[in-house]
Amino acid sequence: MANPFQFLQQTRSEIAKVVWPSRREVLVTTAMVFLLAVVFAIFFFFVDLLIRNGLEMILTVFG
């Protein structure tokens, strides 16, 4: 097990190597995630609607 002081020094040096995204990058990425979530929700809504109507039509004809 490592010395706690040495562990903290190594941890700080590793954190210093991290390249953090800018505020703009975070905002743009977040907006893209929300936009794609909405687009996929709308897409799957219409796919579900199409499948449901198709099944209802099949069941009406053959049921």
C-alpha positions as CSV (number, residue, x, y, z in Angstrom):
1,M,0.0,0.0,0.0
2,A,1.3,3.4,-1.0
3,N,2.1,6.3,1.3
4,P,-1.0,8.6,1.6
5,F,1.0,11.7,0.9
6,Q,2.5,10.1,-2.2
7,F,-0.9,9.0,-3.3
8,L,-2.2,12.5,-3.1
9,Q,0.7,13.9,-5.1
10,Q,0.2,11.3,-7.8
11,T,-3.5,12.0,-7.9
12,R,-3.0,15.7,-8.3
13,S,-0.5,15.2,-11.1
14,E,-2.9,12.9,-12.9
15,I,-5.8,15.4,-12.5
16,A,-3.5,18.1,-13.9
17,K,-3.2,16.1,-17.1
18,V,-6.9,16.0,-17.8
19,V,-8.1,18.3,-20.5
20,W,-11.5,19.6,-19.4
21,P,-14.0,20.8,-22.1
22,S,-14.9,24.4,-22.3
23,R,-18.2,25.8,-21.3
24,R,-19.2,26.2,-25.0
25,E,-18.3,22.5,-25.8
26,V,-20.4,21.3,-22.8
27,L,-23.4,23.4,-23.9
28,V,-23.2,22.4,-27.5
29,T,-22.8,18.7,-26.6
30,T,-25.7,18.9,-24.2
31,A,-27.9,20.6,-26.7
32,M,-27.1,17.9,-29.3
33,V,-28.0,15.1,-26.9
34,F,-31.4,16.7,-26.1
35,L,-32.1,17.4,-29.8
36,L,-31.2,13.8,-30.8
37,A,-33.4,12.5,-27.9
38,V,-36.3,14.5,-29.2
39,V,-35.7,13.4,-32.8
40,F,-35.5,9.7,-31.9
41,A,-38.6,10.0,-29.6
42,I,-40.6,11.4,-32.6
43,F,-39.2,8.8,-34.9
44,F,-40.2,5.9,-32.6
45,F,-43.6,7.5,-31.9
46,F,-44.4,7.3,-35.7
47,V,-42.9,3.8,-36.0
48,D,-45.1,2.6,-33.1
49,L,-48.1,4.3,-34.6
50,L,-47.5,2.7,-38.0
51,I,-47.1,-0.8,-36.4
52,R,-50.2,-0.4,-34.2
53,N,-52.3,0.8,-37.1
54,G,-51.0,-2.0,-39.3
55,L,-51.8,-4.7,-36.7
56,E,-55.3,-3.2,-36.0
57,M,-56.0,-3.3,-39.8
58,I,-54.8,-7.0,-40.0
59,L,-56.8,-8.0,-36.9
60,T,-59.9,-6.2,-38.3
61,V,-59.7,-8.0,-41.6
62,F,-58.8,-11.5,-40.2
63,G,-60.3,-11.2,-36.7
